Amino acid sequence: MEDSKRKDAISLFYLKYGFGTRCLHAGEKIGQPKSKAHTNAIFQTSTFTFDDAQEGADLFAQKREGYVYTRMGNPTVVVAEAKLNSLEGRDIKLADPENVRVSSLLFSSGMGATSTLAYALLKPGDVLLRGRVLYGSTDVFFENILTTYGIKQVIVDTEDLRETEKAIKKYPKTKLLFFETPTNPMLELTDIAETCKIVKAVNPDCMICVDNTFATPYLQNPLTLGTDIVMHSTTKYLSGHGTIVGGALVTRHEWVKNELYKIVKNHGASPSPFDCWLLNLGMKTLPIRVEKHCTNAMAVAKFLETHPKVERVYYPGLPSHPHHELAKKQMRGFGGMISFDIKGGYASAQKMMDNCHIFSIAVSLGCVDSLIQHPASMTHSGMSPEALAAAHIGAGLIRLSVGIEDVDDIIKDLDHALKMS
């Protein structure tokens, strides 16, 4: 590639281009060999050949850049990593326009990303502060697996800044704070900027990671609000079509990326090139998809709030949501996820889900089509009854991932199913 063209390709990391433009173009030429193909190739290979023995030795000794084995890096993976790097760094002011200050790594699953984060940053005797409400598998990993390595888990209600301050003062040597905002499935919010100020004032070295899966980089950028790391399940909105399983970590610290890479290289939670190719395609349409998700979800939330079969709706876009003002300040939209309590508990929830036609009963989210599920018996079933109660995940709670279908059809489907419950 000519120097001028390569500079232009690399410049797409930065803020001279808008978010939608970077969704389409950022990273597209990074790490790619010269080609006139409009769409990037899939390097579906396990290993790479060397021109001679010395090249192989140099690559393994990290004396030169290049690819040796897909578990350690792949051109197709790098393209998707570069694009996400750009999207999560969208508002970061760069003093040096030739220096990328955030770095992304992709993983074979969201849990692969979460576990790699823990193994990279924590050791026996360390303290992990974690949000009260987390994705079910994350909760089980922290509670039942990570603690067996001698890592102390401290659960904190991060929505309450006073509780966060109390916890970090009690455990001032905390190594990692991990929370979701909005949370899964209760759609509760944490003030990211204020939380970071509180924690960093006590321990500047405590790493703060936000699971940004529900919001996506289009609606929220935790790095710009003071966090050190952002986590995504790329299975969800980033890919958008329910075709892959994947995860991502984005960090502002080069040393953190290096520690993460050491773990993923040897722990093995590396993504496949084909999945990363699909992810890259999905991110190209992220803005238009998320806009439609948000518009539809708002209409659905308003409908549910007035329905006689519904006890309570959890959606940050509603004025009735306790964190509505924070959502307006911290996010650029309210997302496509809704939870609600149905009258009649689990029996009514089952009947309602069984009578949906447009909504598929499935436990994922962020797909272009609408999905419905029951957290207590599905995504969060690994949690203890006590933990479910503490998280306010009741027997009548239903979670919706509102798709991009015609919103009138979505509402009619829900109305029919509710009447049958």
N, C-alpha and C positions, 0 to 999 in steps of 0.2 A: 504494500500500500504506500502511495506517495505520502511524504511527511505531512503535507497540508491536509490531506484527507484523514490521515490518522489523528492529527490534532483535532479536527472537527469531530471525529467519532468519539474521541476521549472527552471533548468538551461537553458532550451530551450528559455527562455526569452532573453538570453544574447548573446553576440557577438561571443562566441566560435563556433557558428554554422552560416553557410551562410544563405542568405536570402531565397533561395529556400527550404532549409532544414527546416527553421522555418515556412515557409508557410505550410508545411506538418505536422510538429510536435508540434510547439509552442502552449501551452495552452491545449493540448489534454487531459491531466489528471488533469488540474486545476479544483477544485470544483466538481470533479466527484466521485461518490461512487465506491467502489471496484467492478470491473467487468472484465470479460475476453472477452468482446465484442471488436472486432477490430475497429468498427465505433461507435462513441459516441451515446448514446441514446438521444431521444427527450423527454424532460420532459414537455410534453404537459399537464400541470396541472395549475389550477388557484391558488390553495392553497396547503399548506404543513401541515401535522399533527405533533403533538408534543407528545413525550413520556409521558409527564405528564404536569400538569398545571404550575408547576414551570418553566419548560423549555420554555413554551410559554411566560410567564412573563419575563424571562431573555432575550429571543430573542428580544422582543419588547423594553426592556430597554437597548438593545445593550450591555448586560453583557457577551454575548457569540456569536460566529459566527454561522450562519445557515440561512436557508430559511424559510420565513413565508408566502409570497404571491408573485406571479410572477411579479406584478407591481413593487415590491421592490427588485427583484432579483430572478434568476433562474439558475440552473446548466448549462443548454444549452446556455444561454446567456453569462455566465461567460467564457465559452470556447472560444467563438468568440471574446469577449472583450480581453481576454488574448492574443489571436493570433495577433489581430490588435495592441495591446500594444507593442508586440515584433517587428512587422514590422515597425511601425513608429519610434521606438527607435533604429533602426538598427545601427546607427553610434554614438550613445551617449556613451561616455566613463564613465563607472560606477566605482567610487572610491571604493564602497563596493559591491562586486558581489552578496551579499545576499539582496540587496536593489533595488527594481525596482523603477526607478525614473520617469517613465511616467505612466500615468493611462488612461484607455479607458472606455468610457460609450457608450452604444448603445441606439438608439432611434427608434421610430416607423416610422420615415421619416427623410429626410434631413432637411426639414423645422421644424420638431420637435426638431432636434438638434440645429438649428440656433435660434429658438425662446427661447429654454431653456437657451442657452448661454446669450441671451440678458436679459432675466428675472433674471438670476442668478447674472449678473455682473453690471447691470445698474439700476438706480433708477431715479425718477423725478429730473430734473435739471442737470443730467449728460450729457456729450458730447460723441457721437459716431462718430468717423471718419470712413468713408466707401469708398471703391473703386468706381471709376466712372462707371465701367461696372461690373455688377453682374448678376447672374441668375435671371430671371424675377420675380419669386416668392419672392426671397430674397429682390429684389429692392422694390417690392410692400409692403412687411412686414415692412421694415425699413421706407419707405416713408409714408405709409398710416395707419399703425397700431402702430408701436413703438412710433411715434411722438405724438400720442394721450395720451401717458402716461407721457408727459412732458419731453421726452428725445430729446435733440437737435441732429439732424442729420447733419453732415458736409460732403459733397461729395468732395473727393480729387482724383486727377489723380495720383495714386501711382506709375505709370510708371516714372513720373518726380520727382526725388528725391528732387529737389529744392521746388516743390510744397508741398511735404510731410513735409519738414522742415518748410516751411512757415506756414502750417496749424497747426502743433504741437506747434509751438512757439506762434501762435495766441490763441490756446486753450491748454495751458500747463497742465491743469488738466483733459485732456481727459482720460476716463476710458477704452475705447476699440477702437482698430483699427482693422477693418475687411476688407480683400480683397481677391480676387481670383488671382491665377497665375498658369497656363494660364487662361485667362478670358473666360467666356461663353457669347457670341459665337465668340468673335473677336480674340481669341488666342493671346492676348497681355500679356506681362510679366512684373512683378515687381521684382526688385533686392531685394530679401528677406533679405539677410545679411545686406546690406547697409541701408535698411529701418529700420530694428531693431536697428541698431547703432544710427541712427538719432533720432528716437522716444525715445529710452531709455536714451539718453544723456539729453533730456529735461525732461522726466518723466519716471523714472525707474519703476513706479508702473502701467503704462499704459499696459494693457494686449493686446497682438497682436495675432490675429487669422487669419490663412490662410485656405481658402477652397482649399483642395488638391485633389478634386474629379477628375479633368482631368488628373493630373499627376500620381496619385496613389503612395503609399509608395515605389513602385518598381523604379520609375523614380525620385522621389524627396522627401526629408524629411525636411520639414520646421523647425522642432524642433532642428535639428542640425545646423540650420542657425540662430537661435536666437529667434524664435517665442515662445510664451507661450502655444498656443493651435493650434491644427490642426482639421479641420472639413472635413467630408466626407459625400457625399450621397452614402451610401452603396448599393443603388439601382443599381448603375452604374458598374464600372469596378471591384470593390471588389467582388461582387456576380457574375457578368459577364454573366448571362444567362437570364436576364429580368424576373425573377420569383418572386422577392420580392420588397418591398418598405422599405427603412430603412435609418438611419443616424448614424453618430458617431462623438464624440468629444474625442480627445486625448490631455492630458495636462501634463506638467512637474511639476505642482504645486498641492500638495495634498489638499490645501485649496480650490483651484478652483474646483477640483473634488468633494469635499464635498458640495460646494455651488450648483454645477450642480445637484448632487444627490438629494439635498433637493427639488429642483424644479421638477425634473422628477418624484420623488416619489409621489408628491402631485399634480403636473400638469397633469400627466398621459400619457406622450408621450413615454411609455415603449414599447419595441419591443416584438413580439410574439416569443416563443421558436422555433417554426417551421421555421420562417423566419431566425432566428439566426443559426439554424442548416444548412439551405441552404447557408447562408452567409459563414459559416465556410468551407463548401465544396467548394464554389467558390474560396475562398482565397487560397486553396491548389494549384490551377492551375494558379494563378495570373501571375507568371513570364513568363511562356510559352505563355499565351494568350497575354500579353502586348507586348512581343517581336514581335509576329506576327502582332498585331495591328500596331506597329510602322513601321515595314518593309512595310506592305501594304500601310499605309498612306503616306509614303515618295514617293512611286512609283505613287500613285494617285495624290499627290500634284504636282509632276513634270509633269505629264500628263496634268493636268488642267492648269498649268501655260503656256503651249504652245497652248492651244485650242483657236480657233478663236472666240468662243461664250462666253469666260470667260474674264471679265475685270481685276479682281485681285484675287489672292489666298492668304489666311491667314493661314500660317502653319509655326511654329517656326523652322522647319527643313530646310526650304529653305533659301539660302543666301540672297534672296530678302527681307526676313522678317526683320523689323527694330530691332528686339530683338534676332536675330539669335545668336550673340556672347554670349549674356547673357544666352540663352537657353543651349548653349554648356557648359558654366561654371556651371550653377545652376542645370541642369537636367542630367540624365543619358541616356536619349532618348527623342524623340520629341512627343510621344503620338500618339493616333489614331484619333484625332479630326481635321477636316479641315473645314474652311468656305471659301466661294468664292462669288464674285459678278458676276451675270450672266447678259449679255447684254440683254436689253429689259425689265428690271424691273420685276414687280410682275407677269405680264401675261406670260412672258417667264419662270419664276420660276415655276409657276403652271404647264405649259405644260411639262417642264422637269421632275418634280417630278411624274406627272401622267404617264410618259412613261418609268419609271424605272421598271425593272423586279426583279432584285436581291435586290435592296434597298427597304425596307419597309418604307412607310411614317409613321413616329412615332416620338414622341417628347422626348423620353428618349435617352440614349447613353450608351456606354460601353458594349453592348451586343456582343456575339460572331458573330452575323449576322449584316450586314450593315443596317444602318438607315439613313433616309434623312428627313429634316424638314425645315420650313421657319420661322425663329425666329420672324420677325416682326408681323406675323399673328398668331403665335402659342406660343412658350415658353415665348416670351417677349411681348406679346400682351397687358399685363396689364400695361405696361409703357406708359407714356404720349408721344405724338408726339415729344415734346421738348426733353424728356429724350432719346428717340430713336435716334433722330438726334445727340444729344450730345455724345451718345455711338457709333455713326457711323453705326447703324443698319439700313440699307436701305431696300427699297422694293425689290431689286434684290439679297439680301443676302440669301444664302442657306448654311445650316450647315450639314456636313456629319459626321456620326460616322462610321468609316471604320471598317468593320468586319474582320474575319479571313478566308474568302472564298479564293479561288484561285485568285490571284491578277489580272491575265489576264481577268478573267470573270468580276471582278469588273470594270475594265477599259472599257471593251467592253460595259457593261451596261450603264455606264456614257456617253460614246461616242454616243451610240444610242439615249439616252434620250436628250442629248444636241443638236443633229442634228434635233430632233423633236420639239425643243423649238422655 
